[in-house]
Amino acid sequence: MTPEEFRAEIAQLTAAIAGRPLDAALDTWLNAEHGAGSPAYARIRRGCEDGVAAGWLCNREGGGIRYGRIFKPADDLHGFSVDVVDMQDIAGPHHRHPNGEIDLVMPIDADARFDGRPAGWLVCPPGSAHRPTVSGGRALVLYLLPAGAIEFTR
């Protein structure tokens, strides 16, 4: 998958979630409609794996985490930015989500979890904060951030 094809795939998803509150109902809906085992999950996962292998995703490294913002917020992405991280048994830097955050957890190792969650979606509401943690192995995590908003804390 090319970066352009990946962007088109993400744009289809963001069209379906644009304007919806980032809450438990969205978390449930995403996992029911686009969760692990769904065609959309498989396409996005393939795009992430292709991007990492080709070097256009997760092309930076810091503190044992490979990461990268592939797309800044844009109209075709309905105002979301797109980041992908590659983490293995590590906690990332603490941060706050002023507008919320939507995560797609893609375990590379079967037992890998992101903040305790297996393969699928995790929706963090506006104002939430965490120290993103992958345990049980390696996982890729895609982050959708409304307006690209994230505040790293000390």
C-alpha positions as a Python dict, from the first residue, in 0.01 Angstrom:
ca = {
    (1, 'M'): (0, 0, 0),
    (2, 'T'): (131, 347, -85),
    (3, 'P'): (99, 653, 139),
    (4, 'E'): (-172, 785, -96),
    (5, 'E'): (-371, 460, -76),
    (6, 'F'): (-328, 459, 303),
    (7, 'R'): (-456, 817, 324),
    (8, 'A'): (-763, 725, 117),
    (9, 'E'): (-833, 431, 349),
    (10, 'I'): (-807, 652, 658),
    (11, 'A'): (-1025, 919, 493),
    (12, 'Q'): (-1305, 662, 449),
    (13, 'L'): (-1287, 585, 819),
    (14, 'T'): (-1273, 947, 933),
    (15, 'A'): (-1576, 1024, 715),
    (16, 'A'): (-1771, 769, 919),
    (17, 'I'): (-1666, 918, 1255),
    (18, 'A'): (-1655, 1290, 1173),
    (19, 'G'): (-1864, 1495, 1413),
    (20, 'R'): (-1926, 1207, 1655),
    (21, 'P'): (-1839, 1251, 2023),
    (22, 'L'): (-1524, 1071, 2129),
    (23, 'D'): (-1682, 854, 2397),
    (24, 'A'): (-1766, 497, 2501),
    (25, 'A'): (-2041, 475, 2239),
    (26, 'L'): (-1790, 549, 1961),
    (27, 'D'): (-1550, 293, 2111),
    (28, 'T'): (-1826, 29, 2102),
    (29, 'W'): (-1934, 123, 1749),
    (30, 'L'): (-1579, 120, 1607),
    (31, 'N'): (-1509, -223, 1757),
    (32, 'A'): (-1841, -362, 1631),
    (33, 'E'): (-1818, -216, 1278),
    (34, 'H'): (-1443, -188, 1214),
    (35, 'G'): (-1283, -401, 1485),
    (36, 'A'): (-1027, -680, 1470),
    (37, 'G'): (-1133, -931, 1208),
    (38, 'S'): (-1318, -676, 994),
    (39, 'P'): (-1215, -587, 638),
    (40, 'A'): (-1142, -224, 742),
    (41, 'Y'): (-914, -340, 1025),
    (42, 'A'): (-729, -572, 787),
    (43, 'R'): (-678, -295, 528),
    (44, 'I'): (-554, -41, 784),
    (45, 'R'): (-326, -298, 947),
    (46, 'R'): (-184, -394, 607),
    (47, 'G'): (-122, -26, 531),
    (48, 'C'): (60, 19, 861),
    (49, 'E'): (271, -292, 812),
    (50, 'D'): (352, -192, 452),
    (51, 'G'): (440, 161, 565),
    (52, 'V'): (673, 41, 840),
    (53, 'A'): (843, -204, 601),
    (54, 'A'): (883, 64, 332),
    (55, 'G'): (1005, 327, 580),
    (56, 'W'): (729, 587, 538),
    (57, 'L'): (571, 502, 875),
    (58, 'C'): (745, 501, 1213),
    (59, 'N'): (1053, 659, 1057),
    (60, 'R'): (1168, 827, 1379),
    (61, 'E'): (1289, 675, 1702),
    (62, 'G'): (1316, 802, 2056),
    (63, 'G'): (1330, 631, 2392),
    (64, 'G'): (1290, 287, 2235),
    (65, 'I'): (974, 383, 2045),
    (66, 'R'): (949, 412, 1669),
    (67, 'Y'): (694, 675, 1568),
    (68, 'G'): (586, 928, 1312),
    (69, 'R'): (305, 1159, 1212),
    (70, 'I'): (222, 1054, 858),
    (71, 'F'): (-60, 1308, 801),
    (72, 'K'): (-133, 1645, 955),
    (73, 'P'): (-498, 1741, 1012),
    (74, 'A'): (-669, 1807, 679),
    (75, 'D'): (-1014, 1849, 528),
    (76, 'D'): (-1004, 1513, 349),
    (77, 'L'): (-920, 1351, 685),
    (78, 'H'): (-1206, 1541, 851),
    (79, 'G'): (-968, 1736, 1072),
    (80, 'F'): (-780, 1437, 1214),
    (81, 'S'): (-404, 1391, 1217),
    (82, 'V'): (-264, 1040, 1177),
    (83, 'D'): (28, 903, 1377),
    (84, 'V'): (158, 547, 1404),
    (85, 'V'): (387, 408, 1674),
    (86, 'D'): (573, 79, 1698),
    (87, 'M'): (619, -19, 2063),
    (88, 'Q'): (737, -328, 2247),
    (89, 'D'): (697, -374, 2623),
    (90, 'I'): (741, -6, 2697),
    (91, 'A'): (558, 295, 2836),
    (92, 'G'): (565, 610, 2628),
    (93, 'P'): (567, 973, 2744),
    (94, 'H'): (270, 1095, 2947),
    (95, 'H'): (38, 1318, 2749),
    (96, 'R'): (-308, 1473, 2751),
    (97, 'H'): (-571, 1466, 2475),
    (98, 'P'): (-740, 1808, 2468),
    (99, 'N'): (-985, 1695, 2197),
    (100, 'G'): (-965, 1320, 2263),
    (101, 'E'): (-780, 1044, 2083),
    (102, 'I'): (-884, 740, 1880),
    (103, 'D'): (-639, 449, 1882),
    (104, 'L'): (-628, 136, 1669),
    (105, 'V'): (-433, -141, 1845),
    (106, 'M'): (-262, -387, 1611),
    (107, 'P'): (-66, -651, 1804),
    (108, 'I'): (234, -793, 1621),
    (109, 'D'): (280, -1044, 1904),
    (110, 'A'): (-44, -1225, 1990),
    (111, 'D'): (-39, -1132, 2360),
    (112, 'A'): (52, -765, 2311),
    (113, 'R'): (-182, -513, 2471),
    (114, 'F'): (-202, -135, 2451),
    (115, 'D'): (-313, 18, 2781),
    (116, 'G'): (-449, -327, 2860),
    (117, 'R'): (-654, -352, 2539),
    (118, 'P'): (-612, -624, 2274),
    (119, 'A'): (-653, -579, 1898),
    (120, 'G'): (-918, -321, 1812),
    (121, 'W'): (-1016, 34, 1891),
    (122, 'L'): (-970, 244, 2205),
    (123, 'V'): (-1140, 584, 2226),
    (124, 'C'): (-1004, 833, 2481),
    (125, 'P'): (-1241, 1123, 2553),
    (126, 'P'): (-1146, 1491, 2543),
    (127, 'G'): (-936, 1592, 2843),
    (128, 'S'): (-813, 1239, 2912),
    (129, 'A'): (-447, 1165, 2973),
    (130, 'H'): (-226, 858, 2991),
    (131, 'R'): (119, 714, 2962),
    (132, 'P'): (66, 489, 2658),
    (133, 'T'): (189, 143, 2744),
    (134, 'V'): (242, -169, 2537),
    (135, 'S'): (280, -489, 2736),
    (136, 'G'): (305, -854, 2640),
    (137, 'G'): (510, -797, 2326),
    (138, 'R'): (512, -572, 2023),
    (139, 'A'): (224, -373, 1875),
    (140, 'L'): (159, -106, 1618),
    (141, 'V'): (-83, 165, 1728),
    (142, 'L'): (-248, 416, 1496),
    (143, 'Y'): (-357, 743, 1659),
    (144, 'L'): (-624, 974, 1520),
    (145, 'L'): (-611, 1313, 1692),
    (146, 'P'): (-883, 1574, 1627),
    (147, 'A'): (-703, 1888, 1503),
    (148, 'G'): (-376, 1707, 1579),
    (149, 'A'): (-403, 1821, 1941),
    (150, 'I'): (-178, 1655, 2197),
    (151, 'E'): (-9, 1801, 2505),
    (152, 'F'): (297, 1623, 2641),
    (153, 'T'): (340, 1661, 3016),
    (154, 'R'): (642, 1630, 3241),
}
